[in-house]
Amino acid sequence: MTRPAWLKGKNPLKILGWGAGFGIVVTVLLVLASGFMIESTNTDKFCISCHYMNPFRDAWRASAHGGANPRGVVAQCVDCHLPHGSYLQYLVVKARTGANDYYHNLFIDPYTYDWAGNAEAHRQSFTFDSACMSCHMDLTPPGMRRGGFLAHRAKLRGETEKTCSQCHPHVGHRDMLEMADRYFSRERAM
């Protein structure tokens, strides 16, 4: 077997070592960069870079999940809108959701878009029980109303297929649809 011209007079092991070293450095840089990208895209500040998200952030801030609670606890968008199962599932849904949001930001008219219809039709695909359960571990705390207690007990026992967002449709965004209507009506008038 003859060596290619560019390898003549060179030690193949040395070239292999340099190639492996380069590959390791590039891999480490990609891992660090992807970790930085994942963290930097996990905040509400990033989410509102899509113009049409502004009223939804305002509605979130007015809700218990946006900090309007006795403890001042704030859940970020990804805390509710991404699954809390496997890391691979988290990344796949994050990529799909990001691409969908980017598409909507480019191609929908937020002033005529049916926000209520979209919320009703797709709520199950952008709110995850695993996300709810990562914070709300005690579903039957003392002092809970009887109806809530019975519903949560049925959920914990596996006696119902209902999801959290079926019973709590807009819990993370106070007056979300009204706020979106007001926001886009006001902007249109300007």
Long-range contacts (C-beta under 8 A, 24 or more apart in sequence): 38-91, 38-94, 41-94, 41-98, 42-76, 42-77, 42-78, 43-76, 43-77, 44-76, 44-77, 47-77, 47-101, 50-101, 50-102, 50-104, 50-105, 51-105, 51-110, 52-104, 52-105, 52-108, 52-110, 52-113, 53-101, 54-183, 55-176, 55-179, 55-180, 55-182, 55-183, 55-184, 56-173, 56-176, 56-179, 56-180, 58-179, 58-183, 59-173, 59-174, 59-175, 59-176, 59-179, 59-180, 60-172, 60-173, 60-174, 62-174, 62-175, 62-179, 63-171, 63-172, 63-173, 63-174, 64-171, 64-174, 65-171, 65-172, 65-173, 66-172, 66-174, 68-174, 75-135, 75-172, 79-131, 79-134, 79-135, 80-127, 80-128, 80-131, 80-132, 80-172, 81-126, 81-127, 81-128, 81-131, 82-128, 82-131, 83-128, 83-130, 83-131, 84-128, 84-130, 84-131, 84-133, 84-134, 85-130, 97-126, 110-184, 111-184, 111-187, 111-188, 115-177, 115-180, 115-181, 116-177, 119-169, 119-170, 119-176, 119-177, 123-165, 123-169, 124-163, 124-165, 124-166, 127-163, 127-164, 127-165, 127-172, 129-163, 129-164, 132-164, 132-165, 133-164
